[in-house]
Structures are given as C-alpha cells and as structure tokens.
C-alpha cells in the first residue's frame, strides 16, 4: 500500500485551542498587572500615620464640640459664592484653623486661619475652590479648650 492511498485523519483542534486559551489568559494577566501598577495608590494624606497617633486628642476635641449649646455652623451660599463659618457667640477669644479638604484630590486641600469678625463669623471666598464635594474641618481653641467640627459642603455654581 502506498502512502498516498492511506486515508489521513483530520487534525484535532484541541491543542491549538488550549494554546490560544493559555495565551489569552497570560495576556489578560499582563494587561491587569500593567493597569494595577499604573494606579495612583497615594494615601489620602501624606502624614496619615502620624495623624493616627493623635487620634485620641482628636476625639476629645470632637466631644468638646458636641457638648456646646450652640454648634458651629459651616454653610455655602451659592448666590454670593461664599462659605460662611460661625462659632458660638458667647465664648471668649477664639483662635484656630479652617481646613478645606477635598477627598478626591489632596493637592486641592487648603488651610485658612480662623479670623472671626464681631458677629463671630467668617466669610471665605469660594471662587478659588473648584466645584464639587468639600469637607470643611474647623479646629479652634476657646476658654482653654480645644474643639473640632466637620461639615460637608458641595460647591456648585449654577
């Protein structure tokens, strides 16, 4: 019998399918690893761990603020494009800071010195702040006690 007369079996596609499957799986893993390595994995704050050490002091400040009869007010007025901060009217001289914290971009965070007028309030021009969600953190000292309060505002210029 000659070689030309022997019927040949069709080749199986399974070895090729298995090789293609593994090649696609390896390609998918490589794409995912490349994507994961390029993600920004910064902590919300650069001094995150140092801030955690002072957490108990922070809790004391929050508790002091909760015990006040008149709570600090932080509000955004879209008509005037101003953020207004008001502190208890019957407390003594107050010193402190306002921190505008942008959860989505730490580069936009700002700290402003607390400078209350005779009405125990302060207006901050919000035109310099991009639209979006902001956490306004106020820490102040009054009557030899430290206080802390936080409000979330949305700056939206319609």
ZADO-1210 file (C-alpha; in nm, 4 decimals, padded with zeros to 6 digits):
<atoms>
<atom x="00.0000" y="00.0000" z="00.0000" code="UNK" pos="1"/>
<atom x="00.1312" y="00.3340" z="-00.0883" code="UNK" pos="2"/>
<atom x="00.1339" y="00.6388" z="00.1372" code="UNK" pos="3"/>
<atom x="-00.0975" y="00.8264" z="-00.0965" code="UNK" pos="4"/>
<atom x="-00.3733" y="00.5699" z="-00.0574" code="UNK" pos="5"/>
<atom x="-00.3791" y="00.5746" z="00.3277" code="UNK" pos="6"/>
<atom x="-00.6653" y="00.7926" z="00.4412" code="UNK" pos="7"/>
<atom x="-00.5445" y="01.0688" z="00.6760" code="UNK" pos="8"/>
<atom x="-00.7337" y="01.1586" z="00.9907" code="UNK" pos="9"/>
<atom x="-00.8263" y="01.5239" z="01.0251" code="UNK" pos="10"/>
<atom x="-00.6045" y="01.7056" z="01.2780" code="UNK" pos="11"/>
<atom x="-00.7574" y="01.7803" z="01.6132" code="UNK" pos="12"/>
<atom x="-00.8133" y="02.1493" z="01.7015" code="UNK" pos="13"/>
<atom x="-00.7797" y="02.0857" z="02.0777" code="UNK" pos="14"/>
<atom x="-00.4028" y="02.1533" z="02.1043" code="UNK" pos="15"/>
<atom x="-00.4432" y="02.4853" z="01.9226" code="UNK" pos="16"/>
<atom x="-00.7491" y="02.5824" z="02.1325" code="UNK" pos="17"/>
<atom x="-00.5632" y="02.5050" z="02.4566" code="UNK" pos="18"/>
<atom x="-00.2598" y="02.7090" z="02.3448" code="UNK" pos="19"/>
<atom x="-00.4828" y="03.0037" z="02.2466" code="UNK" pos="20"/>
<atom x="-00.6684" y="02.9814" z="02.5801" code="UNK" pos="21"/>
<atom x="-00.3465" y="02.9979" z="02.7843" code="UNK" pos="22"/>
<atom x="-00.2066" y="03.2773" z="02.5654" code="UNK" pos="23"/>
<atom x="-00.5234" y="03.4837" z="02.6205" code="UNK" pos="24"/>
<atom x="-00.5123" y="03.4165" z="02.9958" code="UNK" pos="25"/>
<atom x="-00.1475" y="03.5298" z="03.0151" code="UNK" pos="26"/>
<atom x="-00.2263" y="03.8379" z="02.8060" code="UNK" pos="27"/>
<atom x="-00.5186" y="03.9230" z="03.0364" code="UNK" pos="28"/>
<atom x="-00.2974" y="03.8893" z="03.3447" code="UNK" pos="29"/>
<atom x="-00.0285" y="04.1083" z="03.1861" code="UNK" pos="30"/>
<atom x="-00.2846" y="04.3794" z="03.0994" code="UNK" pos="31"/>
<atom x="-00.4292" y="04.3709" z="03.4526" code="UNK" pos="32"/>
<atom x="-00.0864" y="04.3897" z="03.6193" code="UNK" pos="33"/>
<atom x="00.0115" y="04.6826" z="03.3947" code="UNK" pos="34"/>
<atom x="-00.3135" y="04.8627" z="03.4807" code="UNK" pos="35"/>
<atom x="-00.2735" y="04.7949" z="03.8548" code="UNK" pos="36"/>
<atom x="00.0857" y="04.9211" z="03.8647" code="UNK" pos="37"/>
<atom x="-00.0156" y="05.2495" z="03.6994" code="UNK" pos="38"/>
<atom x="-00.2940" y="05.3252" z="03.9518" code="UNK" pos="39"/>
<atom x="-00.2361" y="05.6115" z="04.1953" code="UNK" pos="40"/>
<atom x="-00.2179" y="05.4474" z="04.5384" code="UNK" pos="41"/>
<atom x="-00.1434" y="05.7554" z="04.7455" code="UNK" pos="42"/>
<atom x="-00.2837" y="05.7713" z="05.0926" code="UNK" pos="43"/>
<atom x="-00.5400" y="06.0432" z="05.1424" code="UNK" pos="44"/>
<atom x="-00.2810" y="06.2374" z="05.3415" code="UNK" pos="45"/>
<atom x="00.0956" y="06.2227" z="05.3360" code="UNK" pos="46"/>
<atom x="00.1103" y="06.2309" z="05.7171" code="UNK" pos="47"/>
<atom x="-00.1588" y="05.9665" z="05.7588" code="UNK" pos="48"/>
<atom x="00.0209" y="05.7511" z="06.0168" code="UNK" pos="49"/>
<atom x="00.1391" y="06.0465" z="06.2263" code="UNK" pos="50"/>
<atom x="-00.2185" y="06.1748" z="06.2354" code="UNK" pos="51"/>
<atom x="-00.3477" y="05.8389" z="06.3569" code="UNK" pos="52"/>
<atom x="-00.1209" y="05.8596" z="06.6613" code="UNK" pos="53"/>
<atom x="-00.3009" y="06.1791" z="06.7707" code="UNK" pos="54"/>
<atom x="-00.6456" y="06.0249" z="06.7293" code="UNK" pos="55"/>
<atom x="-00.7404" y="06.0320" z="07.0999" code="UNK" pos="56"/>
<atom x="-00.6736" y="06.4054" z="07.1188" code="UNK" pos="57"/>
<atom x="-00.8952" y="06.4477" z="06.8162" code="UNK" pos="58"/>
<atom x="-01.1757" y="06.2502" z="06.9821" code="UNK" pos="59"/>
<atom x="-01.1521" y="06.4780" z="07.2866" code="UNK" pos="60"/>
<atom x="-01.1828" y="06.7840" z="07.0622" code="UNK" pos="61"/>
<atom x="-01.4897" y="06.6383" z="06.8880" code="UNK" pos="62"/>
<atom x="-01.6511" y="06.5573" z="07.2232" code="UNK" pos="63"/>
<atom x="-01.5879" y="06.9127" z="07.3473" code="UNK" pos="64"/>
<atom x="-01.7605" y="07.0498" z="07.0339" code="UNK" pos="65"/>
<atom x="-02.0586" y="06.8148" z="07.0791" code="UNK" pos="66"/>
<atom x="-02.1118" y="06.9464" z="07.4328" code="UNK" pos="67"/>
<atom x="-02.1553" y="07.3060" z="07.3151" code="UNK" pos="68"/>
<atom x="-02.5029" y="07.4575" z="07.3413" code="UNK" pos="69"/>
<atom x="-02.4601" y="07.6341" z="07.0065" code="UNK" pos="70"/>
<atom x="-02.2972" y="07.4205" z="06.7373" code="UNK" pos="71"/>
<atom x="-02.0545" y="07.5714" z="06.4840" code="UNK" pos="72"/>
<atom x="-02.2209" y="07.6444" z="06.1513" code="UNK" pos="73"/>
<atom x="-02.0494" y="07.5957" z="05.8155" code="UNK" pos="74"/>
<atom x="-02.2560" y="07.6782" z="05.5076" code="UNK" pos="75"/>
<atom x="-02.2052" y="07.7529" z="05.1383" code="UNK" pos="76"/>
<atom x="-02.4060" y="08.0360" z="04.9823" code="UNK" pos="77"/>
<atom x="-02.4159" y="07.9808" z="04.6057" code="UNK" pos="78"/>
<atom x="-02.5642" y="08.3262" z="04.5368" code="UNK" pos="79"/>
<atom x="-02.2641" y="08.5010" z="04.6927" code="UNK" pos="80"/>
<atom x="-02.0182" y="08.2131" z="04.6217" code="UNK" pos="81"/>
<atom x="-01.9057" y="08.2291" z="04.9850" code="UNK" pos="82"/>
<atom x="-01.8512" y="07.9787" z="05.2629" code="UNK" pos="83"/>
<atom x="-01.9621" y="08.1175" z="05.5989" code="UNK" pos="84"/>
<atom x="-01.8318" y="07.9807" z="05.9286" code="UNK" pos="85"/>
<atom x="-01.9968" y="08.0801" z="06.2573" code="UNK" pos="86"/>
<atom x="-01.8797" y="07.9941" z="06.6095" code="UNK" pos="87"/>
<atom x="-02.0602" y="08.0169" z="06.9439" code="UNK" pos="88"/>
<atom x="-02.1390" y="08.3771" z="07.0199" code="UNK" pos="89"/>
<atom x="-02.0769" y="08.3739" z="07.3969" code="UNK" pos="90"/>
<atom x="-01.7287" y="08.2198" z="07.4017" code="UNK" pos="91"/>
<atom x="-01.4082" y="08.4085" z="07.4666" code="UNK" pos="92"/>
<atom x="-01.1456" y="08.4963" z="07.2076" code="UNK" pos="93"/>
<atom x="-01.1103" y="08.2141" z="06.9572" code="UNK" pos="94"/>
<atom x="-00.8040" y="08.1052" z="06.7603" code="UNK" pos="95"/>
<atom x="-00.7939" y="07.8204" z="06.5151" code="UNK" pos="96"/>
<atom x="-00.7833" y="07.6954" z="06.1584" code="UNK" pos="97"/>
<atom x="-01.0223" y="07.6038" z="05.8811" code="UNK" pos="98"/>
<atom x="-00.9177" y="07.3165" z="05.6592" code="UNK" pos="99"/>
<atom x="-01.0859" y="07.2720" z="05.3243" code="UNK" pos="100"/>
<atom x="-01.0344" y="06.9045" z="05.2477" code="UNK" pos="101"/>
<atom x="-01.1052" y="06.7648" z="04.9016" code="UNK" pos="102"/>
<atom x="-01.1437" y="06.3841" z="04.9313" code="UNK" pos="103"/>
<atom x="-01.0880" y="06.3289" z="04.5587" code="UNK" pos="104"/>
<atom x="-00.7657" y="06.5320" z="04.5258" code="UNK" pos="105"/>
<atom x="-00.5278" y="06.6034" z="04.8153" code="UNK" pos="106"/>
<atom x="-00.3478" y="06.8662" z="04.6041" code="UNK" pos="107"/>
<atom x="-00.6530" y="07.0949" z="04.6366" code="UNK" pos="108"/>
<atom x="-00.6554" y="07.0924" z="05.0195" code="UNK" pos="109"/>
<atom x="-00.6230" y="07.4347" z="05.1822" code="UNK" pos="110"/>
<atom x="-00.5815" y="07.5611" z="05.5368" code="UNK" pos="111"/>
<atom x="-00.7040" y="07.9076" z="05.6340" code="UNK" pos="112"/>
<atom x="-00.6507" y="08.0839" z="05.9653" code="UNK" pos="113"/>
<atom x="-00.9702" y="08.1351" z="06.1609" code="UNK" pos="114"/>
<atom x="-01.0392" y="08.5092" z="06.1756" code="UNK" pos="115"/>
<atom x="-01.3828" y="08.5796" z="06.3208" code="UNK" pos="116"/>
<atom x="-01.5491" y="08.9206" z="06.2943" code="UNK" pos="117"/>
<atom x="-01.7634" y="09.0884" z="06.5638" code="UNK" pos="118"/>
<atom x="-02.0564" y="08.8597" z="06.4794" code="UNK" pos="119"/>
<atom x="-01.8308" y="08.5573" z="06.5498" code="UNK" pos="120"/>
<atom x="-01.8411" y="08.4539" z="06.1836" code="UNK" pos="121"/>
<atom x="-01.6026" y="08.4451" z="05.8891" code="UNK" pos="122"/>
<atom x="-01.6745" y="08.4569" z="05.5159" code="UNK" pos="123"/>
<atom x="-01.4393" y="08.2757" z="05.2773" code="UNK" pos="124"/>
<atom x="-01.4482" y="08.3496" z="04.9064" code="UNK" pos="125"/>
<atom x="-01.5249" y="08.0181" z="04.7346" code="UNK" pos="126"/>
<atom x="-01.4360" y="08.1291" z="04.3813" code="UNK" pos="127"/>
<atom x="-01.0872" y="07.9818" z="04.4235" code="UNK" pos="128"/>
<atom x="-01.2307" y="07.6382" z="04.5067" code="UNK" pos="129"/>
<atom x="-01.3254" y="07.4018" z="04.2237" code="UNK" pos="130"/>
<atom x="-01.6839" y="07.2783" z="04.2120" code="UNK" pos="131"/>
<atom x="-01.7562" y="06.9569" z="04.3988" code="UNK" pos="132"/>
<atom x="-01.7631" y="06.7955" z="04.7403" code="UNK" pos="133"/>
<atom x="-01.5567" y="06.9529" z="05.0190" code="UNK" pos="134"/>
<atom x="-01.5172" y="06.8689" z="05.3846" code="UNK" pos="135"/>
<atom x="-01.4650" y="07.1796" z="05.5922" code="UNK" pos="136"/>
<atom x="-01.2853" y="07.1000" z="05.9154" code="UNK" pos="137"/>
<atom x="-01.2696" y="07.3634" z="06.1826" code="UNK" pos="138"/>
<atom x="-01.0424" y="07.3338" z="06.4845" code="UNK" pos="139"/>
<atom x="-01.0314" y="07.6095" z="06.7428" code="UNK" pos="140"/>
<atom x="-00.9352" y="07.6885" z="07.0988" code="UNK" pos="141"/>
<atom x="-01.1693" y="07.8773" z="07.3240" code="UNK" pos="142"/>
<atom x="-01.1688" y="07.9129" z="07.7017" code="UNK" pos="143"/>
<atom x="-00.8523" y="07.6949" z="07.7204" code="UNK" pos="144"/>
<atom x="-01.0303" y="07.4019" z="07.5490" code="UNK" pos="145"/>
<atom x="-00.9678" y="07.2572" z="07.2060" code="UNK" pos="146"/>
<atom x="-01.2631" y="07.1924" z="06.9743" code="UNK" pos="147"/>
<atom x="-01.3135" y="07.0270" z="06.6360" code="UNK" pos="148"/>
<atom x="-01.6093" y="07.0128" z="06.3998" code="UNK" pos="149"/>
<atom x="-01.6516" y="06.8983" z="06.0417" code="UNK" pos="150"/>
<atom x="-01.9202" y="06.9687" z="05.7842" code="UNK" pos="151"/>
<atom x="-01.9556" y="06.8515" z="05.4264" code="UNK" pos="152"/>
<atom x="-02.0467" y="07.1109" z="05.1663" code="UNK" pos="153"/>
<atom x="-02.0942" y="07.0970" z="04.7922" code="UNK" pos="154"/>
<atom x="-01.9714" y="07.3923" z="04.5907" code="UNK" pos="155"/>
<atom x="-02.1995" y="07.4144" z="04.2899" code="UNK" pos="156"/>
<atom x="-02.2069" y="07.7222" z="04.0719" code="UNK" pos="157"/>
<atom x="-02.5258" y="07.7027" z="03.8693" code="UNK" pos="158"/>
</atoms>
